[in-house]
Amino acid sequence: MAAALAQALPPTAEGSSGGEIISADSRQVYRRMDIGTGKDLSDYAGVPYHLIDICEPGTKYNLFQYQQDFFDAYNDIRSRGAVPILCGGTGLYIEAVLKGYHLSPVPQNQQLRDELEGKTLEELTKMLRELKQKNGSNMHNTTDVDSCQRAIRAIEIEQYNIEHPLPLRELPAIPSLIVGVNIDRDLRREKITRRLKARLEEGMIDEVRGLLKEGIPAENLTYYGLEYKYVTEYVTGALTYDEMFRQLEIAIHQFAKRQMTWFRGMERRGFTIHWIDATLPMEEKVKIIMNYAL
């Protein structure tokens, strides 16, 4: 839908695309992680895009880096007279740039890490919940606690945020028109299952095998969650194919539900989201968005 909207916008004075897409997906930044992250680059049909394929697999990209990269892309697009279209499913990334949070990079706290070493995942999860309560945030992202390594990093971030309050780290908010795709729960589940089967048929398992052959440790791929977590466990023999498919399917359904919870939370936090029926023809969806923008 974002690509169709970009194509429908009038071209710039230089004759280039009137709209350019900025990805708001925390995993599409990685090169060669194509099928599992659902890049679907053929859908862009020549529309310029940004913040896809900008770093190597195995590295840890974060919200602070995303904000810097977003503002670089946003200012570049605006300087050429085009319209930036932020598109993606990582709610925290979207909200952070629209609200203008200016986050400092969270450095490693070795003393804290040493103190947490040896604690169970259950103990770490309890600590993280308590810290989030102090920060006034909710435990939306369960991938923060799918391993001790991730839980310790999440605790490190929450502790840093307590010591460095958010109001001290803000940028101007980005003026925006926010459009969401509203889809029936059963249809969403059906589309997710169909898409998962298609990704597996298109070579998602071979993609993971290739990344492992490059020398990327299995635990690094597991860190990225969802497809990479479960397919890596299948490739390394921890799960059978059927176990992998069933567990991954459930995890994606749960993730989609959490995405909607986040976006509904954005509405409660003061954002206006214009919801468009997912079953409408694409041309009609684009027309509705254009009318909102007038």
C-alpha positions as a printed NumPy array, in Angstrom:
array([[  0.   ,   0.   ,   0.   ],
       [  2.883,   2.352,   0.794],
       [  4.435,   1.65 ,  -2.611],
       [  1.114,   2.243,  -4.398],
       [  0.725,   5.533,  -2.522],
       [  4.263,   6.612,  -3.445],
       [  3.558,   5.902,  -7.116],
       [  0.301,   7.872,  -6.997],
       [  1.907,  11.034,  -5.636],
       [  2.829,  13.67 ,  -8.252],
       [  6.52 ,  13.522,  -9.265],
       [  8.977,  16.094,  -7.955],
       [ 10.129,  19.078, -10.03 ],
       [ 13.134,  16.984, -11.107],
       [ 10.776,  14.272, -12.364],
       [ 11.662,  11.69 ,  -9.716],
       [  9.206,   9.696,  -7.601],
       [  6.825,  11.864,  -5.603],
       [  6.983,   9.488,  -2.648],
       [  9.874,   7.557,  -1.119],
       [  9.576,   4.859,   1.502],
       [ 11.44 ,   4.808,   4.805],
       [ 11.302,   1.339,   6.325],
       [ 10.27 ,   1.142,   9.986],
       [ 11.197,  -2.514,  10.344],
       [ 13.863,  -3.4  ,  12.892],
       [ 15.061,  -6.481,  10.969],
       [ 14.917,  -5.37 ,   7.338],
       [ 18.051,  -3.3  ,   8.019],
       [ 20.097,  -6.517,   7.666],
       [ 21.568,  -7.58 ,   4.349],
       [ 20.861, -11.117,   3.085],
       [ 18.069, -11.537,   5.639],
       [ 15.462, -11.154,   2.923],
       [ 12.807, -13.865,   3.059],
       [ 12.586, -14.128,   6.833],
       [ 12.122, -10.38 ,   7.236],
       [  9.596, -10.144,   4.396],
       [ 11.354,  -7.426,   2.426],
       [  9.344,  -8.209,  -0.712],
       [ 11.421,  -5.697,  -2.658],
       [  9.638,  -6.541,  -5.913],
       [  6.537,  -4.834,  -4.472],
       [  8.323,  -1.475,  -4.546],
       [  8.205,  -1.409,  -8.352],
       [ 10.907,   1.235,  -8.713],
       [  9.868,   3.356,  -5.725],
       [ 12.998,   4.54 ,  -3.848],
       [ 13.352,   3.053,  -0.366],
       [ 15.567,   3.727,   2.625],
       [ 16.866,   1.873,   5.735],
       [ 16.747,  -1.559,   4.132],
       [ 20.001,  -3.538,   3.715],
       [ 22.138,  -1.065,   5.666],
       [ 24.061,  -3.355,   8.024],
       [ 25.51 ,  -6.845,   8.269],
       [ 23.764,  -9.851,   9.859],
       [ 25.06 , -10.709,  13.296],
       [ 25.378,  -7.067,  14.338],
       [ 23.016,  -5.488,  16.857],
       [ 21.076,  -2.571,  15.379],
       [ 19.125,  -0.486,  17.895],
       [ 16.592,   2.3  ,  18.279],
       [ 19.226,   4.996,  18.769],
       [ 20.916,   4.078,  15.473],
       [ 17.533,   3.932,  13.773],
       [ 16.666,   7.452,  14.845],
       [ 19.893,   8.84 ,  13.428],
       [ 19.409,   6.957,  10.157],
       [ 15.745,   7.952,   9.97 ],
       [ 16.451,  11.676,  10.272],
       [ 19.202,  11.456,   7.65 ],
       [ 16.798,   9.757,   5.212],
       [ 13.874,  12.032,   6.126],
       [ 15.876,  15.23 ,   5.573],
       [ 17.348,  13.895,   2.322],
       [ 13.887,  13.062,   0.925],
       [ 12.426,  16.408,   1.957],
       [ 15.385,  18.287,   0.442],
       [ 14.468,  16.803,  -2.963],
       [ 10.813,  17.806,  -2.71 ],
       [  9.534,  14.247,  -2.282],
       [  7.152,  12.936,   0.377],
       [  8.62 ,  10.565,   3.014],
       [  6.361,   7.545,   3.656],
       [  7.299,   5.747,   6.863],
       [  6.163,   2.141,   6.554],
       [  6.588,  -0.89 ,   8.737],
       [  5.587,  -2.847,  11.759],
       [  8.039,  -1.971,  14.536],
       [  5.766,   0.196,  16.641],
       [  8.499,   1.488,  18.938],
       [ 10.546,   2.742,  15.972],
       [  7.513,   4.492,  14.47 ],
       [  6.446,   6.132,  17.718],
       [  9.956,   7.206,  18.674],
       [ 10.554,   9.169,  15.465],
       [  7.053,  10.636,  15.278],
       [  7.154,  11.815,  18.888],
       [ 10.719,  13.015,  18.563],
       [ 12.37 ,  10.979,  21.287],
       [ 16.085,  11.599,  21.15 ],
       [ 17.612,   8.55 ,  22.765],
       [ 21.22 ,   8.407,  23.825],
       [ 23.045,   5.2  ,  22.9  ],
       [ 22.865,   2.901,  25.902],
       [ 26.423,   1.841,  26.768],
       [ 27.246,  -1.549,  28.199],
       [ 27.273,  -1.61 ,  31.988],
       [ 29.837,  -4.29 ,  32.792],
       [ 29.315,  -4.009,  36.549],
       [ 25.58 ,  -4.629,  36.106],
       [ 26.243,  -7.513,  33.704],
       [ 28.592,  -9.131,  36.227],
       [ 25.923,  -8.801,  38.925],
       [ 23.282, -10.415,  36.695],
       [ 25.475, -13.259,  35.442],
       [ 24.181, -16.61 ,  36.649],
       [ 20.629, -15.473,  37.304],
       [ 17.839, -17.527,  35.767],
       [ 15.636, -16.215,  32.958],
       [ 12.724, -16.175,  35.432],
       [ 14.701, -13.987,  37.863],
       [ 15.783, -11.645,  35.07 ],
       [ 12.223, -11.362,  33.761],
       [ 10.984, -10.396,  37.246],
       [ 13.698,  -7.716,  37.514],
       [ 12.833,  -6.35 ,  34.067],
       [  9.132,  -6.111,  34.928],
       [  9.944,  -4.166,  38.09 ],
       [ 12.233,  -1.757,  36.215],
       [  9.624,  -1.202,  33.506],
       [  7.056,  -0.396,  36.18 ],
       [  9.433,   2.249,  37.571],
       [  9.801,   3.68 ,  34.057],
       [  6.033,   3.604,  33.503],
       [  6.36 ,   1.263,  30.514],
       [  4.655,  -2.051,  29.867],
       [  6.114,  -5.442,  29.003],
       [  4.964,  -5.402,  25.355],
       [  7.972,  -7.039,  23.758],
       [  8.289, -10.636,  24.971],
       [ 11.312, -11.153,  22.719],
       [ 13.215,  -9.144,  25.362],
       [ 12.985, -12.181,  27.611],
       [ 13.378, -15.126,  25.232],
       [ 16.992, -15.564,  26.383],
       [ 19.129, -14.492,  29.357],
       [ 21.344, -12.448,  27.012],
       [ 18.406, -10.381,  25.738],
       [ 16.892, -10.005,  29.192],
       [ 20.166,  -8.651,  30.605],
       [ 20.429,  -6.141,  27.757],
       [ 16.812,  -5.072,  28.325],
       [ 17.53 ,  -4.573,  32.058],
       [ 20.631,  -2.575,  31.136],
       [ 18.523,  -0.289,  28.917],
       [ 15.763,   0.185,  31.509],
       [ 18.321,   1.001,  34.221],
       [ 19.95 ,   3.562,  31.917],
       [ 16.566,   5.137,  31.159],
       [ 15.875,   5.556,  34.884],
       [ 19.172,   7.411,  35.281],
       [ 18.683,   9.469,  32.078],
       [ 15.001,  10.58 ,  31.94 ],
       [ 13.391,  10.71 ,  28.492],
       [ 12.31 ,  14.408,  28.613],
       [ 16.008,  15.304,  28.554],
       [ 16.43 ,  13.467,  25.243],
       [ 13.772,  14.807,  22.89 ],
       [ 13.787,  16.046,  19.31 ],
       [ 11.021,  17.979,  17.53 ],
       [  8.072,  15.742,  16.644],
       [  7.526,  14.888,  12.967],
       [  4.238,  16.185,  11.504],
       [  2.448,  13.167,  10.134],
       [ -0.672,  11.579,   8.739],
       [ -0.941,   8.064,  10.2  ],
       [ -2.782,   5.354,   8.307],
       [ -3.327,   1.81 ,   9.558],
       [ -4.584,  -1.285,   7.781],
       [ -7.558,  -2.76 ,   9.629],
       [ -7.988,  -6.479,   9.103],
       [-10.365,  -9.047,  10.558],
       [ -8.665, -11.342,  13.095],
       [ -9.511, -14.573,  11.266],
       [ -8.431, -13.172,   7.889],
       [ -5.192, -11.933,   9.462],
       [ -4.474, -15.414,  10.854],
       [ -5.232, -16.987,   7.48 ],
       [ -2.908, -14.562,   5.657],
       [ -0.117, -15.132,   8.193],
       [ -0.285, -18.924,   7.799],
       [ -0.381, -18.673,   3.996],
       [  2.548, -16.252,   3.982],
       [  4.606, -18.464,   6.295],
       [  4.104, -21.469,   4.001],
       [  5.109, -19.351,   0.999],
       [  8.277, -18.111,   2.714],
       [  9.342, -21.64 ,   3.553],
       [  8.715, -22.711,  -0.053],
       [ 10.671, -19.693,  -1.332],
       [ 13.834, -20.762,   0.515],
       [ 13.733, -19.324,   4.018],
       [ 15.447, -22.436,   5.431],
       [ 18.247, -22.171,   2.85 ],
       [ 18.577, -18.483,   3.725],
       [ 19.209, -19.373,   7.38 ],
       [ 21.615, -22.173,   6.401],
       [ 23.54 , -19.688,   4.251],
       [ 23.844, -17.211,   7.123],
       [ 25.112, -19.966,   9.431],
       [ 27.651, -21.021,   6.771],
       [ 28.934, -17.429,   6.697],
       [ 30.014, -17.998,  10.282],
       [ 27.219, -16.125,  12.016],
       [ 26.702, -17.921,  15.361],
       [ 23.345, -19.648,  15.812],
       [ 22.676, -17.642,  18.978],
       [ 23.049, -14.411,  17.   ],
       [ 20.375, -15.521,  14.541],
       [ 18.151, -16.687,  17.387],
       [ 18.488, -13.166,  18.818],
       [ 16.502, -11.785,  15.856],
       [ 13.458, -13.812,  16.92 ],
       [ 10.499, -15.217,  15.008],
       [ 11.545, -16.839,  11.701],
       [ 15.273, -16.744,  12.47 ],
       [ 14.859, -18.148,  15.975],
       [ 12.696, -21.131,  15.011],
       [ 14.274, -21.944,  11.645],
       [ 17.736, -21.837,  13.243],
       [ 16.516, -24.272,  15.908],
       [ 15.241, -26.548,  13.117],
       [ 18.463, -26.332,  11.095],
       [ 20.588, -27.078,  14.19 ],
       [ 18.42 , -30.067,  15.099],
       [ 16.692, -28.645,  18.185],
       [ 13.239, -28.869,  16.531],
       [ 11.616, -31.101,  13.937],
       [ 10.116, -29.445,  10.853],
       [  6.577, -29.833,  12.175],
       [  7.558, -28.46 ,  15.601],
       [  9.295, -25.525,  13.938],
       [  6.307, -24.711,  11.742],
       [  3.754, -25.015,  14.533],
       [  5.738, -22.966,  17.074],
       [  6.677, -20.301,  14.513],
       [  3.099, -19.98 ,  13.305],
       [  1.896, -19.419,  16.88 ],
       [  4.704, -16.922,  17.558],
       [  3.844, -14.837,  14.467],
       [  0.144, -14.798,  15.379],
       [  1.104, -13.588,  18.867],
       [  3.464, -10.976,  17.414],
       [  0.756,  -9.611,  15.113],
       [ -1.577,  -9.335,  18.09 ],
       [  1.094,  -7.419,  20.051],
       [  1.581,  -5.076,  17.091],
       [ -2.102,  -4.18 ,  17.168],
       [ -1.91 ,  -3.723,  20.948],
       [  0.953,  -1.271,  20.422],
       [ -0.906,   0.724,  17.774],
       [ -4.044,   0.886,  19.928],
       [ -1.759,   2.111,  22.704],
       [ -0.474,   4.84 ,  20.393],
       [ -4.066,   6.019,  19.972],
       [ -4.444,   6.199,  23.754],
       [ -1.198,   8.174,  23.887],
       [ -2.622,  10.865,  21.615],
       [ -1.918,   9.693,  18.054],
       [ -4.724,   9.721,  15.499],
       [ -4.645,   6.638,  13.269],
       [ -6.918,   6.492,  10.226],
       [ -7.873,   2.838,   9.804],
       [ -8.504,   1.54 ,   6.282],
       [-10.262,  -1.729,   5.493],
       [ -7.66 ,  -4.225,   4.287],
       [-10.11 ,  -5.859,   1.877],
       [-10.688,  -2.712,  -0.211],
       [ -9.143,  -2.567,  -3.711],
       [ -5.695,  -0.938,  -3.681],
       [ -6.832,   1.96 ,  -5.86 ],
       [ -9.57 ,   2.789,  -3.365],
       [ -7.17 ,   2.594,  -0.406],
       [ -4.816,   5.056,  -2.084],
       [ -7.698,   7.387,  -2.932],
       [ -8.827,   7.406,   0.713],
       [ -5.306,   8.249,   1.912],
       [ -4.971,  11.059,  -0.648],
       [ -8.277,  12.499,   0.581],
       [ -7.016,  12.403,   4.184],
       [ -3.931,  14.329,   3.096],
       [ -5.878,  17.15 ,   1.442]])
